[in-house]
Amino acid sequence: MPTSGQHIVKSFDEEIARLGNDIVRMGGQVEAQIDLAMRAIASRDSELASDVVAGDTKVDGLEDMIEDQVVRLFALRAPVANDLRLAFASLRIAAELERMGDLAKNAAKRAIILNQSAPVRPVHVLPRMAAVVQRMLKDVLDAFVERDAGRARAVWQNDAEVDELHNSLFRELLTYMMEDPRHITACTHMLFIAKNIERMGDHTTNIAEQVIFVVEGTKPDTARPKAETVLDRSGDAVLDD
């Protein structure tokens, strides 16, 4: 017959498992938000973009739920060792995912404005950029589930690909605006969307660092591989939203 101690251990294990499942569920919701935002941009669908904006509350709600779970773990279970690292990392991962959700929402808001202008040719690059981020996010969530530090480190090292796409699009949009000043407003909104996607890549690599921390107890001790951006080289202020 199970003892009370065994019941407590089982209950604690169930809470840890639930916390991990909710992190993955939140990540899946963010991934869906990014996908829908890019579909709204590609298809010039303002109604879909509005759905993305409204859907951000689901992401926020999941973050609140994860925070409550972690507080409960600290208050009632006093986790140690691996479980303590997981609890801390879960808070940080949830915060990174929430910010990615905000960036998807911001991209959707700009899509609504963008749809009021004539189509701009370079817009096709945005879904390509986002697809790289979505792949990175899926990989890092799989690494979290499998406690695979090697897979998380691969994501951490791949952010430069997003930076290069961002640089390429920046140059293309700059040329496009110089050729026809009538496209300046639309291209400016696209630059902000591209910057949002580039920052999503940064948040994904931050999540990768947390997964490595959970598995190995330390974060990478070297600088993250990152391509220098056109804006960095020019000394201009980085686009923000």
Secondary structure as GFF3:
##gff-version 3
##sequence-region A 1 241
A	DSSP	alpha_helix	4	43	.	.	.	ID=ss1
A	DSSP	alpha_helix	46	76	.	.	.	ID=ss2
A	DSSP	alpha_helix	81	114	.	.	.	ID=ss3
A	DSSP	three_ten_helix	121	124	.	.	.	ID=ss4
A	DSSP	alpha_helix	125	146	.	.	.	ID=ss5
A	DSSP	alpha_helix	149	157	.	.	.	ID=ss6
A	DSSP	alpha_helix	159	179	.	.	.	ID=ss7
A	DSSP	three_ten_helix	181	183	.	.	.	ID=ss8
A	DSSP	alpha_helix	184	216	.	.	.	ID=ss9
A	DSSP	alpha_helix	230	234	.	.	.	ID=ss10
###
